[in-house]
Amino acid sequence: MQHLRRMEDRVVMLTGGGGGIARGVARAFADEGASLILTDIFPDGMERTKRELEEEYGAKVLPLVMTDKLAQWGKENPEMFKRNLDEIPLGRYGDAQKDIGKVCVFLSSYDAKYVTGDTLFIQGGVGMKP
């Protein structure tokens, strides 16, 4: 089957990208040429999916949130770590508590009572890059 590459020059962010349904969705988007931002509460699964997508599709996959596992990976792979970091306009990985968690708290609070049906991109500006 010939793929149309309909998602080339697009950035897709997937939660739960390390396994299950989102892993299959990530593969479908990679197959169509998308760059991917993956998040998952299970970093081992996310790293496995990242490796597979990069090897099988040559997809650009950016893990978004700094975790202990990502920090360790950065020490073991400093050149790749820097290359990924260079893709983030703010120049740093997000902090799970301070960057992602605060937005989740806001969305769960009364202050967000008028926010409906919106998608918030918490990715340090990655989606703004061509």
C-alpha positions in Angstrom: 0.0 0.0 0.0 1.4 3.4 -1.0 1.2 6.0 1.8 0.1 9.5 0.9 2.3 11.2 3.5 -0.7 13.3 4.4 0.9 14.3 7.7 4.3 15.5 6.5 5.2 18.9 8.0 2.7 18.2 10.8 3.5 17.7 14.5 1.2 15.3 16.4 1.1 15.1 20.2 -0.1 11.8 21.8 -0.6 11.0 25.4 -0.1 7.4 26.4 2.2 7.0 23.4 4.2 4.1 25.0 1.5 1.5 24.6 -2.0 0.4 23.8 -4.1 2.4 21.4 -2.0 5.5 21.3 1.1 3.4 20.3 -0.9 2.2 17.3 -2.0 5.7 16.5 1.6 6.9 16.7 2.6 4.3 14.2 -0.2 5.4 11.8 0.8 9.0 12.0 4.5 8.1 11.6 3.6 6.1 8.5 2.0 9.2 7.1 5.1 11.4 7.8 4.2 13.2 11.0 6.7 14.3 13.6 5.6 13.1 17.0 5.6 14.3 20.6 4.9 11.5 23.0 4.0 11.6 26.6 3.3 8.7 28.9 3.3 8.0 32.6 5.3 4.8 31.8 8.7 6.2 30.5 10.0 2.7 29.5 7.1 2.1 27.1 7.5 5.6 25.7 11.2 5.1 25.1 10.5 1.7 23.4 7.9 3.3 21.1 10.3 6.2 20.4 13.1 3.9 19.4 10.8 1.8 17.2 9.3 4.7 15.4 12.7 6.3 14.7 14.1 3.0 13.4 11.2 1.8 11.4 9.9 5.1 10.0 12.8 7.6 10.5 10.2 9.6 12.4 11.2 12.5 14.5 10.0 11.7 17.9 10.4 14.1 20.8 9.7 13.0 24.4 8.4 16.1 26.0 8.6 15.9 29.7 11.8 15.6 31.7 11.8 12.5 33.8 14.5 10.6 35.7 14.7 8.1 32.9 15.0 10.9 30.3 17.8 12.5 32.4 19.6 9.2 32.5 19.2 8.7 28.8 20.6 12.2 28.3 23.7 11.3 30.2 24.1 8.1 28.1 23.3 9.8 24.8 24.4 13.4 25.1 24.4 14.2 21.4 20.9 12.9 20.8 19.7 14.6 24.0 21.0 17.9 22.8 19.5 17.4 19.3 16.1 16.8 20.8 16.5 19.7 23.2 17.4 22.0 20.2 13.9 21.2 18.8 12.2 22.9 21.7 12.0 26.7 21.2 12.0 27.3 25.0 15.3 25.5 25.2 14.3 23.0 27.9 12.2 20.0 28.5 9.0 20.5 30.4 8.8 19.8 34.1 6.0 17.3 34.8 4.9 19.1 38.0 5.6 22.8 37.3 4.7 22.9 33.6 2.3 20.1 32.9 0.9 19.6 36.4 0.0 23.3 36.9 -2.1 23.3 33.7 -3.9 20.1 34.8 -4.7 21.7 38.1 -6.0 24.8 36.3 -8.2 22.7 34.0 -9.6 20.8 37.0 -10.3 24.0 38.9 -13.3 26.3 39.1 -11.2 28.9 37.3 -11.5 26.8 34.1 -15.3 26.6 34.2 -15.7 28.3 30.9 -13.0 26.3 29.1 -14.7 23.7 27.0 -13.7 21.5 24.1 -10.3 23.1 23.7 -6.9 21.5 23.3 -4.0 23.1 25.1 -0.6 22.4 23.7 2.0 22.3 26.5 5.1 21.7 24.5 7.5 24.6 24.9 6.7 25.9 21.4 7.6 22.7 19.5 4.4 23.0 17.4 5.4 26.4 16.3 8.5 25.2 14.5 8.3 24.3 10.8 
